[in-house]
Amino acid sequence: MLPSFVRAVPNGTERGNFLALDLGGTNFRVLLIKLKETTAEMTGKVYRVPDNIMKGSGVVVNL
């Protein structure tokens, strides 16, 4: 797992587009979160991780 660091807690002034990636045991989820003045919009897609990748040697997903 790659480390992520939280430098501060949200204060409500956050704006912009944010990409979230989640590689779990059976699914890979991609989310785009758009934060605007008073609204947040989230779109995403879930991809199933094929059995040959889940049960492989790990070389394919070695970052």
C-alpha positions, 0 to 999 in steps of 0.5 A: 500500500502506498502511504498517504499523508493528511496535512490538515482536516477539511475546513469547507473551503476545498474546491476543485476536482479530486481523483480517488482510486481504490484497489480492493480484493475483487474490485478496482474503483475509480471516483471523480469528486468535483467540489464546488462552492456549495455542492459536491458531485461524485461520479465513478466506475467499478471494474472487476479485477480478473481472477488471473490478476487476483491469483497471480504472482504480484509482478503485474501490479508491482508499483 
